């Protein structure tokens, strides 16, 4: 394999962008394990005056990720996130006005490998979200597993992330007077195994829990498609039925999250590494789907709204794909 090295005369801004994305990748790959290791070391070396107060506080704070979390505008405004956004770069596109007196569910697609678009747009203050959608607060819902990691959970919550449990989503959507947005990556971990460049496979046909909770709270549904999300990394080939895919699916069932074997570019060369490619991400927020509050929705009502959502998502993709270099013959595959 021929290795293509990065030139030495790279502008400072691009170097800072690379450093910002590197710390983001390492955060999601290693920080949880490092934080857990720190707690273990404190216990082994009997630094009780450090770990006992924290673990006591953790016991009483355990439910916070299901009760709106603990966001920090200071963390969300770190300059590193501006360089992170500019690395790809990430763009947020508004297509429709939203009513701040209502609560909404943003269905985010596709998952991609590390959900860069969702993080950059909804967990930092540099995407222009506040200017495009004034009067709203976003909550990115992620796997509950991550909030069981001591110390790391505090960092994750500071970005505005909360648990994706039913109780957590209900808490966000229960706000009187509206103004809250639950951002849910509907394809979940399973979809990340299909995050190959040029592929548009979405796991949504059996994902109906978000529809039921939208009906229960009268929250409007908004399809969101992030063009370029699947172009950031390549994966080792893992077609369905292959030994690799079988192992990945079994591990996912055991651990609750998937382990895609991804690669892209390096820091000083462009041929191989864990840094994502510099590919633009265009996150398009679609038209809201009106939802009438129904405390006890029937299966028929859930099915009808779910069908409407898939139709609106497909329409959103078809209307915008040409702007972002997707061939006319390409279309979404719902599974």
LODOPA-625979 format. One line per 8 residues: number of its first residue (from 1); their letters; for each residue x, y, z of N, C-alpha, C. Coordinates in Angstrom, 1 decimal. Example, Ala and Ser with C-alpha at 12.3 -4.5 7.8 and 13.67 -1.06 7.14 Angstrom:
LODOPA-625979
1 = AS = 13.2 -5.7 7.8 12.3 -4.5 7.8 13.2 -3.3 7.8  12.8 -2.2 7.1 13.7 -1.1 7.1 12.9 0.0 7.9;
END
This chain:
LODOPA-625979
1 = XXXXXXXX = 0.8 -1.2 0.0 0.0 0.0 0.0 0.9 1.2 0.0  0.6 2.1 -0.9 1.4 3.4 -1.0 0.9 4.4 0.0  1.8 4.9 0.8 1.4 5.8 1.9 1.6 7.2 1.4  0.5 8.0 1.5 0.5 9.4 1.1 0.6 10.3 2.4  1.8 11.0 2.5 2.1 11.8 3.7 1.5 13.2 3.5  1.1 13.8 4.6 0.6 15.1 4.7 1.8 16.1 4.4  1.6 17.2 3.7 2.6 18.2 3.5 3.0 18.9 4.8  4.2 19.4 4.9 4.7 20.0 6.1 4.2 21.5 6.3;
9 = XXXXXXXX = 3.8 22.1 5.2 3.4 23.5 5.2 1.9 23.7 5.4  1.3 22.9 6.3 -0.1 22.9 6.5 -0.4 24.2 7.4  -1.4 25.0 7.0 -1.8 26.2 7.8 -2.1 25.8 9.3  -1.9 26.7 10.2 -2.1 26.5 11.6 -3.5 26.1 11.9  -4.5 26.8 11.2 -5.9 26.5 11.4 -6.2 25.0 11.1  -5.7 24.5 10.1 -5.9 23.1 9.7 -5.3 22.1 10.7  -4.1 22.5 11.2 -3.5 21.7 12.3 -4.4 21.7 13.5  -4.9 22.8 13.9 -5.8 22.9 15.1 -7.1 22.1 14.9;
17 = XXXXXXXX = -7.6 22.1 13.6 -8.8 21.3 13.3 -8.5 19.8 13.5  -7.3 19.4 13.0 -6.9 18.0 13.1 -6.8 17.6 14.6  -6.2 18.5 15.4 -6.0 18.2 16.8 -7.3 18.1 17.5  -8.3 19.0 17.1 -9.6 19.0 17.7 -10.4 17.6 17.4  -10.3 17.2 16.2 -10.9 15.9 15.9 -10.2 14.7 16.5  -8.9 14.8 16.6 -8.2 13.7 17.2 -8.6 13.5 18.7  -8.7 14.7 19.4 -9.2 14.5 20.8 -10.6 14.0 20.9  -11.4 14.3 19.9 -12.8 13.8 19.9 -12.8 12.3 19.7;
25 = XXXXXXXX = -12.1 11.9 18.7 -12.0 10.4 18.5 -11.5 9.7 19.7  -10.4 10.2 20.3 -9.8 9.5 21.4 -10.7 9.5 22.6  -11.5 10.6 22.7 -12.5 10.7 23.8 -13.5 9.6 23.8  -14.0 9.3 22.6 -15.0 8.3 22.5 -14.5 6.9 22.4  -13.2 6.8 22.1 -12.6 5.4 22.1 -12.0 5.1 23.4  -11.4 6.0 24.1 -10.6 5.7 25.3 -11.0 6.3 26.6  -11.6 7.5 26.5 -11.8 8.2 27.8 -12.7 7.5 28.8  -13.7 6.8 28.4 -14.5 6.0 29.3 -13.6 5.0 30.1;
33 = XXXXXXXX = -12.8 4.3 29.3 -11.9 3.3 29.9 -10.9 3.9 30.9  -10.4 5.1 30.5 -9.4 5.8 31.3 -10.0 6.2 32.6  -11.3 6.7 32.5 -12.0 7.2 33.7 -12.3 6.0 34.7  -12.7 4.9 34.1 -12.9 3.7 34.9 -11.7 3.3 35.6  -10.5 3.3 34.8 -9.3 2.9 35.3 -8.8 3.8 36.5  -9.1 5.1 36.4 -8.7 6.0 37.5 -9.4 5.6 38.8  -10.7 5.3 38.7 -11.5 4.9 39.8 -10.9 3.6 40.5  -10.6 2.7 39.6 -10.0 1.4 40.1 -8.7 1.6 40.8;
41 = XXXXXXXX = -7.9 2.5 40.2 -6.6 2.8 40.8 -6.7 3.5 42.2  -7.7 4.4 42.3 -7.9 5.1 43.5 -8.4 4.1 44.6  -9.2 3.1 44.2 -9.6 2.1 45.2 -8.5 1.1 45.6  -7.7 0.7 44.6 -6.6 -0.2 44.8 -5.6 0.4 45.8  -5.3 1.7 45.6 -4.3 2.4 46.4 -4.9 3.1 47.6  -6.2 2.8 47.8 -6.9 3.2 49.0 -6.9 4.7 49.2  -7.1 5.5 48.1 -7.3 6.9 48.3 -8.8 7.2 48.6  -9.2 6.7 49.7 -10.6 6.7 50.1 -11.2 8.1 50.2;
49 = XXXXXXXX = -10.4 9.1 50.5 -10.9 10.5 50.7 -11.2 11.1 49.3  -10.8 10.4 48.2 -11.2 10.8 46.8 -12.4 10.0 46.3  -12.3 8.7 46.4 -13.3 7.9 45.7 -14.6 7.7 46.6  -14.5 7.7 47.9 -15.7 7.5 48.7 -16.6 8.7 48.5  -16.2 10.0 48.6 -17.1 11.1 48.3 -17.7 11.0 46.9  -16.9 10.7 45.9 -17.4 10.7 44.6 -18.4 9.6 44.4  -18.1 8.4 44.9 -19.1 7.2 44.7 -20.3 7.5 45.5  -20.2 8.1 46.6 -21.4 8.5 47.4 -22.3 9.4 46.6;
57 = XXXXXXXX = -21.6 10.5 46.1 -22.4 11.4 45.3 -23.0 10.8 44.0  -22.2 9.8 43.4 -22.7 9.1 42.2 -24.0 8.3 42.5  -24.0 7.8 43.7 -25.2 7.0 44.1 -26.5 7.9 44.1  -26.4 9.1 44.6 -27.5 10.0 44.7 -27.8 10.7 43.3  -26.8 10.7 42.5 -26.9 11.4 41.2 -27.2 10.4 40.0  -27.4 9.2 40.3 -27.5 8.1 39.3 -28.6 8.4 38.3  -29.7 9.0 38.7 -30.8 9.2 37.8 -30.7 10.5 36.9  -29.7 11.3 37.2 -29.7 12.6 36.5 -29.7 12.5 35.0;
65 = XXXXXXXX = -29.0 11.5 34.4 -29.1 11.3 32.9 -30.5 11.1 32.4  -31.4 10.7 33.2 -32.8 10.4 32.8 -33.7 11.6 33.2  -33.1 12.6 33.8 -33.9 13.8 34.3 -33.3 15.1 33.7  -32.9 15.0 32.4 -32.5 16.2 31.7 -31.0 16.5 31.8  -30.3 15.6 32.5 -28.8 15.8 32.5 -28.3 17.0 33.2  -27.1 17.4 32.9 -26.5 18.5 33.5 -25.6 19.2 32.5  -26.1 20.0 31.6 -25.4 20.6 30.5 -24.6 21.8 31.0  -23.5 22.1 30.3 -22.6 23.2 30.6 -22.4 24.0 29.4;
73 = XXXXXXXX = -22.9 25.2 29.4 -22.6 26.1 28.2 -21.1 26.4 28.1  -20.4 26.4 29.2 -19.0 26.6 29.1 -18.3 25.5 28.3  -18.6 24.2 28.6 -18.0 23.1 27.9 -18.5 23.1 26.4  -19.7 23.4 26.2 -20.3 23.4 24.8 -19.6 24.6 24.0  -19.1 25.6 24.7 -18.5 26.7 24.0 -17.0 26.7 23.9  -16.4 25.5 24.3 -14.9 25.4 24.1 -14.5 25.7 22.7  -13.4 26.4 22.5 -12.9 26.7 21.2 -12.6 25.5 20.4  -12.3 24.4 21.0 -11.9 23.2 20.3 -13.1 22.7 19.4;
81 = XXXXXXXX = -14.3 23.0 19.9 -15.5 22.5 19.1 -15.6 23.3 17.8  -15.2 24.6 17.8 -15.2 25.4 16.6 -14.3 24.7 15.5  -13.1 24.4 16.0 -12.1 23.7 15.1 -12.6 22.3 14.7  -13.3 21.6 15.6 -13.9 20.3 15.2 -14.9 20.5 14.1  -15.8 21.5 14.2 -16.8 21.7 13.2 -16.2 22.1 11.8  -15.1 22.9 11.9 -14.5 23.3 10.6 -13.6 22.3 10.0  -13.3 21.2 10.7 -12.5 20.2 10.1 -13.1 19.5 8.9  -14.4 19.2 9.0 -15.1 18.4 8.0 -15.4 19.2 6.7;
89 = XXXXXXXX = -16.1 20.4 6.8 -16.8 21.0 7.9 -18.2 20.5 8.0  -18.9 20.9 9.1 -20.3 20.5 9.4 -21.2 21.7 9.2  -22.3 21.5 8.4 -23.2 22.5 8.1 -24.6 22.0 8.6  -25.4 22.9 9.2 -26.7 22.7 9.6 -27.7 23.5 8.7  -28.6 22.8 8.1 -29.5 23.4 7.1 -31.0 23.3 7.6  -31.6 24.5 7.6 -33.0 24.6 8.1 -33.9 24.6 6.8  -35.0 23.9 6.8 -35.9 23.9 5.7 -37.3 24.4 6.1  -37.5 24.5 7.4 -38.9 24.8 7.9 -38.8 25.5 9.3;
97 = XXXXXXXX = -39.7 26.4 9.5 -39.7 27.1 10.8 -40.4 26.1 11.8  -39.9 26.1 13.1 -40.4 25.3 14.1 -41.1 26.3 15.2  -42.1 25.8 15.8 -42.9 26.6 16.8 -42.3 26.3 18.2  -41.6 27.3 18.8 -41.0 27.1 20.1 -42.0 26.9 21.2  -43.3 26.9 21.0 -44.2 26.6 22.0 -44.5 25.1 22.0  -43.9 24.3 21.2 -44.1 22.9 21.1 -42.7 22.2 21.4  -42.9 20.9 21.7 -41.7 20.0 21.9 -41.6 19.1 20.6  -40.4 18.7 20.3 -40.2 18.0 19.1 -39.2 16.8 19.3;
105 = XXXXXXXX = -39.4 15.8 18.4 -38.4 14.7 18.3 -37.7 14.8 17.0  -36.4 15.0 17.0 -35.6 15.0 15.7 -35.2 13.5 15.6  -35.6 12.9 14.5 -35.1 11.6 14.1 -33.8 11.8 13.3  -32.7 11.4 13.8 -31.4 11.7 13.1 -31.0 10.4 12.3  -30.6 10.7 11.1 -30.2 9.6 10.2 -29.0 10.1 9.3  -28.1 9.2 8.9 -27.9 7.9 9.4 -27.0 7.9 10.7  -26.8 6.8 11.3 -25.9 6.7 12.5 -24.5 7.0 12.2  -24.0 6.5 11.0 -22.6 6.6 10.8 -21.8 5.8 11.7;
113 = XXXXXXXX = -20.5 6.0 11.8 -19.6 5.3 12.7 -19.6 5.9 14.1  -19.4 7.2 14.2 -19.2 7.9 15.5 -20.2 9.1 15.6  -21.2 9.2 14.8 -22.3 10.2 14.8 -21.7 11.6 14.9  -20.8 11.9 14.1 -20.1 13.2 14.2 -21.1 14.4 13.9  -22.0 14.2 13.0 -22.9 15.3 12.7 -23.9 15.6 13.8  -24.4 14.6 14.5 -25.3 14.8 15.6 -24.5 15.5 16.8  -23.3 15.1 17.0 -22.5 15.7 18.1 -22.2 17.2 17.7  -21.7 17.4 16.5 -21.2 18.7 16.1 -22.4 19.7 16.1;
121 = XXXXXXXX = -23.6 19.3 15.7 -24.7 20.2 15.5 -25.5 20.4 16.8  -25.6 19.4 17.7 -26.5 19.5 18.8 -25.8 19.4 20.2  -24.5 19.2 20.2 -23.8 19.2 21.5 -22.7 20.2 21.6  -22.7 21.2 20.7 -21.7 22.3 20.7 -22.5 23.6 20.4  -21.9 24.7 20.7 -22.5 26.0 20.4 -22.0 26.6 19.1  -21.4 25.8 18.2 -20.8 26.4 17.0 -21.5 26.0 15.7  -22.6 25.4 15.8 -23.3 24.9 14.6 -24.3 25.9 14.0  -24.5 27.0 14.8 -25.5 28.0 14.3 -26.9 27.6 14.7;
129 = XXXXXXXX = -27.1 26.6 15.5 -28.4 26.1 15.9 -29.2 27.1 16.6  -28.7 27.9 17.5 -29.4 28.9 18.2 -29.9 30.0 17.3  -29.2 30.3 16.3 -29.6 31.3 15.4 -30.7 30.8 14.4  -30.6 29.6 14.0 -31.6 29.0 13.1 -32.9 28.6 13.8  -32.7 28.1 15.1 -33.9 27.7 15.8 -33.9 28.4 17.2  -34.2 29.7 17.3 -34.2 30.4 18.6 -35.3 29.8 19.5  -35.0 29.8 20.8 -36.0 29.4 21.7 -36.0 27.9 22.0  -35.1 27.1 21.5 -35.1 25.7 21.6 -33.8 25.2 22.4;
137 = XXXXXXXX = -34.0 24.1 23.1 -32.9 23.4 23.8 -32.9 22.0 23.3  -31.7 21.6 22.8 -31.6 20.2 22.2 -31.0 19.2 23.3  -31.4 18.0 23.2 -30.9 16.9 24.1 -30.6 15.8 23.2  -29.3 15.4 23.0 -28.9 14.2 22.3 -29.0 13.0 23.1  -29.8 12.1 22.8 -30.0 10.9 23.5 -29.1 9.8 23.1  -28.3 9.2 24.0 -27.3 8.2 23.8 -27.5 7.0 24.6  -26.8 5.9 24.4 -27.0 4.7 25.1 -26.8 4.9 26.6  -27.7 4.3 27.4 -27.5 4.4 28.9 -26.2 3.9 29.4;
145 = XXXXXXXX = -25.6 3.0 28.7 -24.3 2.4 29.1 -23.3 3.4 29.4  -23.2 4.5 28.6 -22.2 5.5 28.8 -22.3 6.2 30.1  -23.5 6.3 30.6 -23.7 7.0 31.9 -23.4 6.2 33.1  -23.1 4.9 32.9 -22.6 4.0 34.0 -21.1 4.1 34.2  -20.4 4.8 33.3 -19.0 5.0 33.4 -18.7 6.2 34.3  -18.1 6.0 35.5 -17.8 7.1 36.4 -16.9 8.1 35.8  -17.1 9.3 36.1 -16.3 10.5 35.6 -16.7 10.8 34.2  -16.6 9.8 33.3 -16.9 10.0 31.9 -18.3 10.6 31.7;
153 = XXXXXXXX = -19.3 10.1 32.6 -20.6 10.5 32.5 -20.8 12.0 32.7  -19.9 12.5 33.6 -20.0 14.0 33.9 -19.6 14.8 32.6  -18.6 14.3 31.9 -18.1 15.0 30.7 -19.2 14.9 29.6  -19.8 13.7 29.5 -20.8 13.5 28.5 -22.1 14.3 28.7  -22.5 14.4 30.0 -23.7 15.2 30.3 -23.4 16.7 30.1  -22.2 17.1 30.3 -21.9 18.5 30.1 -22.2 19.0 28.7  -22.1 18.1 27.7 -22.4 18.5 26.3 -23.9 18.6 26.0  -24.7 18.2 26.9 -26.1 18.2 26.7 -26.7 16.8 26.3;
161 = XXXXXXXX = -25.9 15.8 26.4 -26.3 14.4 26.1 -27.0 13.8 27.4  -28.1 13.0 27.1 -28.8 12.4 28.1 -29.1 10.9 27.7  -29.7 10.2 28.5 -30.0 8.8 28.2 -31.1 8.7 27.2  -31.1 7.6 26.4 -32.1 7.3 25.4 -33.2 6.5 26.0  -33.2 6.3 27.3 -34.3 5.5 27.9 -35.7 6.1 27.7  -36.7 5.4 27.8 -38.1 5.9 27.6 -38.3 7.0 28.7  -37.9 6.8 29.9 -38.1 7.7 31.0 -37.4 9.1 30.7  -36.2 9.0 30.1 -35.4 10.2 29.8 -36.1 11.0 28.6;
169 = XXXXXXXX = -36.5 10.3 27.6 -37.2 11.0 26.5 -38.5 11.6 27.0  -39.2 10.9 27.8 -40.5 11.4 28.3 -40.2 12.7 29.2  -39.1 12.7 29.9 -38.8 13.9 30.8 -38.6 15.1 29.9  -37.8 14.9 28.8 -37.5 16.0 27.9 -38.8 16.5 27.2  -39.7 15.6 26.8 -40.9 16.0 26.1 -42.0 16.5 27.0  -41.8 16.4 28.3 -42.9 16.8 29.2 -42.8 18.3 29.6  -41.9 19.0 29.0 -41.7 20.4 29.4 -42.9 21.2 29.1  -43.5 21.9 30.0 -44.6 22.8 29.8 -44.2 24.0 29.0;
177 = XXXXXXXX = -45.0 24.3 28.0 -44.7 25.5 27.2 -43.8 25.2 26.0  -43.3 24.0 25.9 -42.5 23.6 24.7 -41.1 24.1 24.8  -40.4 24.0 23.6 -39.0 24.5 23.5 -38.0 23.5 23.6  -38.3 22.2 23.9 -37.4 21.1 24.0 -37.3 20.2 22.7  -36.2 19.8 22.4 -36.0 18.9 21.2 -35.2 17.7 21.7  -35.8 16.5 21.5 -35.1 15.2 21.7 -34.5 14.8 20.4  -33.2 14.7 20.4 -32.5 14.2 19.2 -32.2 12.7 19.4  -32.8 11.9 18.6 -32.6 10.4 18.7 -32.0 9.9 17.4;
185 = XXXXXXXX = -30.9 9.2 17.5 -30.3 8.5 16.4 -31.0 7.2 16.2  -32.1 7.2 15.4 -33.0 6.1 15.4 -32.5 4.7 15.0  -31.4 4.7 14.1 -30.9 3.5 13.6 -30.1 2.7 14.7  -29.6 3.5 15.7 -28.9 2.8 16.8 -27.6 2.2 16.4  -27.1 1.4 17.3 -25.8 0.7 17.1 -25.8 -0.2 15.9  -26.9 -0.9 15.7 -27.0 -1.8 14.6 -26.7 -1.2 13.3  -27.2 0.1 13.1 -27.0 0.7 11.9 -25.6 1.1 11.6  -24.8 1.3 12.7 -23.4 1.7 12.5 -22.6 0.6 11.7;
193 = XXXXXXXX = -23.1 -0.6 11.8 -22.4 -1.7 11.0 -22.7 -1.6 9.5  -23.6 -0.8 9.1 -23.9 -0.6 7.7 -23.4 0.8 7.2  -22.6 1.4 8.1 -22.1 2.8 7.7 -20.9 2.7 6.8  -21.1 2.3 5.6 -20.1 2.2 4.5 -20.3 3.4 3.6  -19.2 4.0 3.0 -19.3 5.1 2.1 -20.2 4.7 0.9  -21.1 5.6 0.5 -22.0 5.3 -0.6 -23.2 4.5 -0.3  -23.4 4.0 0.9 -24.5 3.2 1.3 -25.5 4.1 2.1  -26.8 3.8 1.9 -27.9 4.5 2.6 -28.9 3.6 3.2;
201 = XXXXXXXX = -28.4 2.6 4.0 -29.3 1.7 4.6 -29.6 2.1 6.0  -30.9 2.3 6.3 -31.4 2.8 7.6 -32.2 1.7 8.3  -31.9 1.4 9.5 -32.7 0.5 10.3 -33.8 1.3 11.0  -35.0 1.2 10.4 -36.1 2.0 11.0 -37.5 1.3 10.9  -37.6 0.2 10.1 -38.9 -0.4 10.0 -39.5 -1.0 11.3  -38.6 -1.4 12.2 -39.0 -2.0 13.5 -38.8 -1.0 14.6  -38.4 0.2 14.3 -38.2 1.2 15.4 -39.4 2.1 15.5  -40.3 1.7 16.4 -41.6 2.4 16.5 -41.8 3.0 17.9;
209 = XXXXXXXX = -40.9 2.8 18.8 -41.0 3.3 20.2 -41.0 4.8 20.2  -40.3 5.5 19.3 -40.2 6.9 19.2 -41.6 7.5 18.7  -42.3 6.7 17.9 -43.6 7.2 17.4 -44.6 7.1 18.5  -44.6 6.0 19.3 -45.5 5.9 20.4 -45.3 7.0 21.5  -44.1 7.3 21.8 -43.8 8.4 22.8 -44.1 9.7 22.2  -44.0 9.9 20.9 -44.4 11.2 20.3 -45.9 11.4 20.4  -46.7 10.3 20.1 -48.1 10.4 20.3 -48.5 10.6 21.7  -47.9 10.0 22.6 -48.2 10.1 24.1 -48.0 11.5 24.5;
217 = XXXXXXXX = -47.0 12.2 24.0 -46.7 13.6 24.5 -47.2 14.7 23.5  -47.7 14.3 22.3 -48.0 15.2 21.3 -46.8 16.0 20.8  -45.7 15.3 20.7 -44.5 15.9 20.2 -44.4 15.8 18.7  -44.2 16.9 18.0 -44.1 16.8 16.5 -42.8 16.0 16.1  -42.9 15.2 15.1 -41.7 14.5 14.6 -41.1 15.3 13.4  -39.7 15.3 13.4 -39.0 16.0 12.4 -37.9 15.0 11.9  -38.0 14.6 10.6 -36.9 13.8 10.1 -35.6 14.7 9.8  -34.5 14.1 10.1 -33.2 14.9 9.9 -32.3 13.9 9.2;
225 = XXXXXXXX = -31.7 14.3 8.1 -30.8 13.5 7.3 -29.4 14.2 7.2  -28.4 13.5 7.6 -27.0 14.1 7.7 -26.2 13.6 6.5  -26.3 14.3 5.4 -25.5 13.9 4.2 -24.0 14.0 4.4  -23.3 12.9 4.1 -21.9 12.8 4.3 -21.5 12.0 5.5  -22.4 11.7 6.4 -22.1 11.0 7.6 -21.4 9.7 7.4  -21.9 8.9 6.4 -21.3 7.6 6.1 -20.0 7.7 5.3  -19.6 8.9 4.9 -18.4 9.0 4.1 -17.1 9.3 4.9  -17.2 9.4 6.2 -16.1 9.8 7.1 -15.1 8.7 7.4;
233 = XXXXXXXX = -15.6 7.4 7.3 -14.7 6.3 7.6 -15.0 5.2 6.6  -14.1 4.3 6.4 -14.3 3.0 5.8 -14.3 1.9 6.8  -15.1 0.9 6.5 -15.1 -0.3 7.4 -14.6 -1.5 6.7  -14.0 -2.4 7.5 -13.7 -3.7 7.0 -15.0 -4.4 6.5  -14.9 -5.0 5.3 -16.1 -5.6 4.7 -16.8 -6.6 5.7  -18.1 -6.3 5.9 -18.8 -7.2 6.9 -20.2 -7.5 6.4  -20.3 -8.1 5.2 -21.7 -8.3 4.7 -22.4 -9.3 5.6  -23.7 -9.2 5.6 -24.6 -10.1 6.4 -24.3 -11.5 6.1;
241 = XXXXXXXX = -24.1 -12.3 7.2 -23.8 -13.7 7.0 -22.3 -14.0 7.1  -21.5 -13.0 7.0 -20.1 -13.2 7.1 -19.7 -13.5 8.6  -18.5 -14.1 8.8 -18.2 -14.4 10.2 -18.0 -13.2 11.0  -17.4 -12.1 10.4 -17.2 -10.8 11.1 -18.5 -10.2 11.5  -19.5 -10.2 10.6 -20.8 -9.6 11.0 -21.5 -10.4 12.1  -21.3 -11.7 12.0 -21.9 -12.6 13.0 -21.4 -12.3 14.4  -20.0 -12.1 14.5 -19.4 -11.8 15.7 -19.8 -10.4 16.2  -19.8 -9.4 15.3 -20.2 -8.1 15.7 -21.7 -8.0 16.2;
249 = XXXXXXXX = -22.6 -8.8 15.6 -24.0 -8.8 16.1 -24.1 -9.5 17.4  -23.3 -10.5 17.6 -23.4 -11.2 18.9 -22.8 -10.3 20.0  -21.7 -9.6 19.7 -21.1 -8.7 20.7 -22.1 -7.6 21.0  -22.8 -7.1 20.0 -23.8 -6.0 20.2 -24.9 -6.4 21.2  -25.4 -7.7 21.0 -26.4 -8.2 21.9 -26.0 -8.3 23.3  -24.7 -8.7 23.5 -24.1 -8.8 24.8 -23.9 -7.5 25.5  -23.2 -6.6 24.7 -22.7 -5.3 25.3 -23.7 -4.1 25.1  -24.6 -4.2 24.2 -25.5 -3.1 23.9 -25.1 -2.1 22.9;
257 = XXXXXXXX = -23.8 -2.2 22.5 -23.3 -1.3 21.4 -22.5 -2.1 20.5  -22.4 -1.6 19.2 -21.7 -2.3 18.2 -20.2 -1.9 18.1  -19.4 -2.8 17.5 -18.0 -2.5 17.3 -17.6 -2.6 15.8  -17.9 -1.5 15.1 -17.5 -1.5 13.7 -16.0 -1.4 13.5  -15.4 -2.2 12.7 -13.9 -2.1 12.4 -13.7 -1.1 11.4  -13.5 0.2 11.8 -13.4 1.3 10.9 -11.9 1.8 10.8  -11.7 2.5 9.7 -10.4 3.2 9.5 -10.6 4.3 8.5  -9.6 5.2 8.4 -9.7 6.3 7.5 -8.3 6.8 7.2;
265 = XXXXXXXX = -8.0 8.0 7.8 -6.6 8.6 7.5 -5.9 8.7 8.9  -4.6 9.1 8.8 -3.8 9.3 10.0 -3.6 10.8 10.2  -2.8 11.1 11.2 -2.5 12.5 11.5 -1.5 13.1 10.5  -0.4 12.3 10.2 0.6 12.8 9.3 0.6 12.2 7.9  -0.3 11.3 7.7 -0.4 10.7 6.4 -1.9 10.4 6.1  -2.3 10.3 4.8 -3.7 10.2 4.4 -4.1 8.8 4.1  -3.3 7.8 4.3 -3.6 6.4 3.8 -4.3 5.5 4.8  -3.9 5.7 6.1 -4.5 4.8 7.0 -4.5 5.4 8.4;
273 = XXXXXXXX = -5.5 5.1 9.2 -5.5 5.6 10.6 -7.0 5.7 11.1  -7.1 6.3 12.3 -8.5 6.4 12.9 -9.1 7.8 12.8  -8.4 8.7 12.1 -8.9 10.0 11.9 -9.9 10.0 10.8  -11.1 10.6 11.0 -12.0 10.7 9.9 -11.5 11.5 8.7  -12.0 11.1 7.5 -11.7 11.9 6.3 -12.3 13.3 6.4  -11.7 14.3 5.7 -12.2 15.6 5.7 -13.3 15.6 4.6  -14.5 15.2 5.0 -15.6 15.2 4.1 -16.7 16.1 4.7  -17.3 16.9 3.9 -18.4 17.8 4.4 -19.6 17.1 4.9;
281 = XXXXXXXX = -20.1 17.5 5.9 -21.4 17.0 6.5 -22.5 18.1 6.4  -23.6 17.7 5.7 -24.7 18.7 5.6 -25.9 18.0 6.3  -26.2 18.5 7.5 -27.3 18.0 8.3 -28.6 18.8 8.0  -29.5 18.2 7.3 -30.7 18.9 6.8 -31.9 18.5 7.7  -32.5 19.6 8.3 -33.6 19.4 9.2 -34.9 19.5 8.4  -35.7 18.5 8.3 -36.9 18.5 7.5 -38.1 19.2 8.0  -39.2 18.9 7.4 -40.5 19.5 7.7 -41.1 18.7 8.9  -41.6 19.5 9.9 -42.2 18.8 11.0 -43.6 18.1 10.7;
289 = XXXXXXXX = -43.8 17.0 11.3 -45.0 16.2 11.1 -45.9 16.4 12.3  -47.0 17.1 12.1 -47.9 17.3 13.2 -48.4 16.0 13.9  -48.4 16.1 15.2 -48.8 14.9 16.0 -49.8 15.3 17.1  -51.0 14.7 17.0 -52.0 15.0 18.0 -51.8 14.1 19.3  -51.8 14.8 20.4 -51.5 14.0 21.7 -52.6 12.9 21.9  -52.1 11.7 22.1 -52.9 10.6 22.3 -52.3 9.8 23.5  -52.8 9.9 24.7 -52.2 9.3 25.9 -52.1 7.8 25.7  -53.0 7.1 25.0 -53.0 5.7 24.9 -53.2 5.3 23.4;
297 = XXXXXXXX = -52.1 5.5 22.6 -52.3 5.3 21.2 -52.5 3.8 20.8  -53.3 3.5 19.8 -53.5 2.1 19.4 -52.4 1.7 18.4  -52.2 0.4 18.2 -51.2 -0.1 17.3 -51.4 0.5 15.9  -52.7 0.7 15.5 -53.0 1.3 14.2 -52.5 2.7 14.1  -52.7 3.5 15.1 -52.3 4.9 15.1 -50.7 5.0 15.0  -50.1 4.1 15.8 -48.6 4.1 15.8 -48.1 3.7 14.4  -48.7 2.7 13.8 -48.3 2.2 12.5 -48.5 3.3 11.4  -49.7 4.0 11.5 -50.0 5.1 10.5 -48.9 6.2 10.6;
305 = XXXXXXXX = -48.6 6.6 11.8 -47.7 7.7 12.0 -46.3 7.3 11.6  -45.9 6.1 11.9 -44.6 5.5 11.5 -44.5 5.5 10.0  -45.5 5.1 9.3 -45.5 5.1 7.8 -45.3 6.5 7.3  -46.0 7.5 7.9 -45.9 8.9 7.5 -44.5 9.4 7.7  -43.9 9.0 8.8 -42.5 9.5 9.1 -41.6 8.9 8.0  -41.7 7.7 7.7 -40.8 7.1 6.7 -41.0 7.8 5.3  -42.2 8.1 5.0 -42.5 8.8 3.7 -41.8 10.2 3.7  -41.9 10.9 4.8 -41.3 12.2 4.9 -39.8 12.2 4.9;
313 = XXXXXXXX = -39.3 11.1 5.5 -37.8 10.9 5.5 -37.3 10.7 4.1  -38.0 9.8 3.4 -37.6 9.5 2.0 -37.7 10.7 1.1  -38.8 11.5 1.3 -39.0 12.7 0.6 -37.9 13.7 0.8  -37.5 13.8 2.1 -36.4 14.7 2.4 -35.1 14.4 1.7  -34.8 13.1 1.7 -33.6 12.6 1.1 -33.6 12.8 -0.4  -34.8 12.5 -1.1 -34.9 12.7 -2.5 -34.8 14.2 -2.9  -35.3 15.1 -2.1 -35.3 16.5 -2.4 -33.9 17.1 -2.4  -33.1 16.6 -1.5 -31.8 17.2 -1.3 -30.6 16.4 -1.7;
321 = XXXXXXXX = -30.7 15.2 -2.1 -29.6 14.4 -2.4 -28.7 14.9 -3.6  -29.4 15.6 -4.6 -28.7 16.1 -5.7 -27.7 17.2 -5.4  -28.1 18.0 -4.3 -27.2 19.1 -3.9 -25.9 18.6 -3.3  -25.9 17.4 -2.8 -24.7 16.9 -2.1 -24.0 15.8 -2.8  -24.1 15.7 -4.1 -23.4 14.8 -4.9 -23.8 13.4 -4.9  -25.0 13.1 -4.5 -25.5 11.7 -4.5 -26.2 11.5 -5.9  -25.8 10.4 -6.6 -26.4 10.1 -7.9 -27.9 10.0 -7.8  -28.6 10.3 -8.9 -30.0 10.3 -9.0 -30.6 8.9 -8.7;
329 = XXXXXXX = -29.9 7.8 -9.1 -30.4 6.5 -8.9 -30.4 6.0 -7.5  -29.6 6.6 -6.7 -29.4 6.2 -5.3 -30.7 6.5 -4.5  -31.1 5.6 -3.6 -32.2 5.9 -2.8 -32.1 5.2 -1.4  -32.9 5.6 -0.5 -32.8 5.0 0.9 -33.3 3.6 0.9  -32.6 2.8 1.7 -33.0 1.4 1.9 -33.5 1.2 3.3  -34.8 1.0 3.6 -35.3 0.8 4.9 -35.3 -0.6 5.3  -34.8 -0.9 6.5 -34.8 -2.3 7.0 -35.3 -2.3 8.4;
END
